[in-house]
Amino acid sequence: MFGDVSPHVLLQMELIVRASSTPKAALAPVIALLVDGNAAKRAAIVEAFSANDPLREQWEQAWAALRR
């Protein structure tokens, strides 16, 4: 879903996801980890994932896979 990420970033993503209770709770911190730029840009990406059913479902699947 997020393309190729370094093993270091993948480990950080896994830690964020495992510490979260829901996909929604983990989304903003993961986006902050992956996306350079200002807070408004990251917030817009989080909103896009939250408002778009296919993106939200993909994120939920990625979240579940990272928790394993």
C-alpha positions as CSV (number, residue, x, y, z in Angstrom):
1,M,0.0,0.0,0.0
2,F,2.8,2.4,0.8
3,G,5.4,1.2,-1.6
4,D,8.9,0.3,-0.6
5,V,9.9,1.5,2.8
6,S,13.2,0.9,4.5
7,P,13.3,-1.8,7.2
8,H,13.8,1.0,9.8
9,V,10.6,2.8,8.7
10,L,8.7,-0.5,8.5
11,L,9.7,-1.3,12.1
12,Q,8.5,2.1,13.2
13,M,5.2,1.6,11.4
14,E,4.8,-1.8,13.1
15,L,5.4,-0.3,16.5
16,I,2.9,2.5,15.9
17,V,0.3,0.0,14.7
18,R,0.8,-2.5,17.5
19,A,0.5,0.4,20.0
20,S,-2.8,1.5,18.5
21,S,-6.2,0.0,19.3
22,T,-7.8,0.8,15.9
23,P,-6.7,1.5,12.4
24,K,-8.1,5.0,12.7
25,A,-5.9,5.7,15.8
26,A,-2.8,4.6,13.9
27,L,-3.4,6.4,10.6
28,A,-2.3,9.9,11.5
29,P,1.0,8.8,13.2
30,V,1.8,6.5,10.3
31,I,1.1,9.3,7.8
32,A,3.3,11.6,9.8
33,L,6.1,9.1,9.7
34,L,5.8,8.6,5.9
35,V,4.9,12.0,4.5
36,D,7.2,15.0,4.5
37,G,5.6,18.4,4.6
38,N,3.4,20.5,6.8
39,A,0.7,19.4,9.1
40,A,-2.0,20.5,6.8
41,K,-0.7,18.3,4.0
42,R,-0.6,15.3,6.4
43,A,-4.1,16.1,7.7
44,A,-5.5,16.2,4.2
45,I,-4.0,12.8,3.4
46,V,-5.5,11.3,6.6
47,E,-8.9,12.9,5.7
48,A,-8.7,11.4,2.2
49,F,-8.1,7.9,3.6
50,S,-10.9,8.4,6.2
51,A,-13.4,9.7,3.7
52,N,-12.7,7.3,0.8
53,D,-14.0,3.8,1.5
54,P,-11.5,1.9,-0.8
55,L,-8.6,3.7,0.7
56,R,-9.9,3.2,4.3
57,E,-10.4,-0.5,3.6
58,Q,-6.9,-0.8,2.2
59,W,-5.5,1.0,5.3
60,E,-7.5,-1.3,7.6
61,Q,-6.0,-4.4,5.8
62,A,-2.5,-2.9,6.0
63,W,-3.0,-2.2,9.7
64,A,-4.1,-5.8,10.3
65,A,-1.2,-7.1,8.4
66,L,1.3,-5.0,10.3
67,R,-0.2,-6.2,13.6
68,R,0.7,-9.8,12.9
